[in-house]
């Protein structure tokens, strides 16, 4: 008798075996390919992570044969590295693949145009400042929306020796 909660022992055993083998295959591939595979550096890396998860899910549930799933994982990881390598060598390709960080707050001023472009509210900027354990906005030099969508808060005290890490976002404005 099949129900929503349980089909049969054979089906459950197949999922268990597929889960173990799929996990091991994914683990081996990720260890071989290195940290970049699961990095959330850019939107492209996020897509790769989601695609890997989806492929792994299909493998675990037996919707994809283990060997075919392993091939898919290898292709996804290979494409990520290929595009990252090409982006590193050719600036026009990098501009297509990677977005640029965006300055949202700088030297006491919210940059409304940039906030509107990135669809970020003042409340979200304040939340990021609180997340960085800062109580006074006067102590904030800058808030940047990074390539991966995360907000980075830079304290004035950290920016005393110039705006080194802000160089790329300051040149945009």
N, C-alpha and C positions, 0 to 999 in steps of 0.2 A: 504494500500500500504506500503510495507516494503522497506526501503532504508538503506543505510549505517549509517545514522545519527539517524534514529528513526524507531522503529518497530511498537509499539502500546502503548497505555496508560496502559494497563494491565501489559505488560512486564516491563515498567518503574516503575510502582507501586510495582511490585514484587521485583525488585532490591532495591528500596528505603526501603521497609520493611525488606528485608534480610540484607541490610547494617546496619540498626539500630540495629536489633536483634543480628547480628553477632558481631558488634562492642561491644555491651554490654556484650555478652558472653566472648569475648576475654579479655575485660577490667576486668571483674570479675575474670577470671582465672589468669590473670597476677597479679592482686592485691593480690589474695590469695597465689600465688606461690612466690611472692617477687621479689626482684631486680635481682636475678641471671638469671631469665628467659630471660631478654632482655640485659643482660650484654654481652659485646664483649670481654670476657677474653681470649678465645681460639678459635681455628678453629671449634671445636665442638659447641661452643656457637653460632658462626656465622651460622653454618648449622641449628641449632635449630631456630634461628631468621628468616632465609629464609624460612624454612619449615612452621613456624607459619604464616608468611605472605602469603605463597602460599595457605595454608589451609583456611585462612581468606578470601582470594580472591575468592576461590571456593564457600565458604559459601555466600558471598555477591552477587555473580553472579547467585546464585541458582543452581550451578552445583553439589553442595553437600547439602543434607538435613541438616537443622540447627542442629538437634539432632546428626546426624552422624558427622558433623563438630565439635561439642562440644566434642564428644568422642575422635576424632582425636587430638584436641588441648590438652585434658587432658592426652592422652597417650604420646604425644610429650614432654609436660612439665614433666610428671612423669618419662619418660626415661632420660631426662636431669638430673633431680635430682638424680635418681638412679645411673647413671654413675658417676656423680660428687661425690656422697657419696662413691661409690666403689673406685674411684680414690683417694679419701682422705684417705681411710683405707689401700689400697694396692698399694705400690710404683710401682710394675711392670705394673699395669693397668694404673696408672697415666702416665707412660712413653709412653704407647700406645696412650692414649687419648690426652695428652698435649704435645706440643713441648716445647723446652727450649728457653729462651731468648738467643740472640746471640750478642756478642760484636763486633761492626763494626769499632769503632775508640776508641783508648785509649792512653792517655798521649802523644798526638802529632803525633800519627801514625795511618794510615788507616790499618786495618787488612784485607789485600787482600784476603786471603784464606776464611775468614768468609764472606766477601762481595761477593765473587764469589759463595760460597755455597748458599747464600740467594738471589743471583741475584740482588744486590743493587749496584748502581753506586756512585762514589764520588759526583756527582751532586745532587743525592737524599739525601746524608748525609749533604751536604752543605745546601740544602733546609730545612732540619729538623732543622739545627742550626739556620737558619734565622727565621724559624717559632717560635723558642724559644726566638726570639728577641736578639740574640747574634751577635755582629758585628765581633768579633775577634775569630778566631778558637783557638788562644792561650789560651782563657779563658775556653775552653771546656776540661773537664776531660775525658768524655766518651760519646759515642753514642751507644745505645742498641736497637736492634730490639726485641720488646717484643713478648709475646706469641700470641697476636692478630695481629701482623704484623705492629703495629705502631712503629715509631722511638721515643725514649726518649733521650733527651740531658741532661747530667749532667754537671753542671758548676764546675770548679775547686774550687771555693769558697765554694760550697755545700759539697765538698768531703774532706774538710780540716781534719776532724776527722776520717780519714780512709776511706775505701771503703765499708762500711756496706751494702748498697743496691746493690752493684756490686758483692757481695760475690759469688752468684751462677754462674754468668757468668765468673768471673775470675778463678774459679775452673775448668772450661771446657778447658781452654787454656793451 
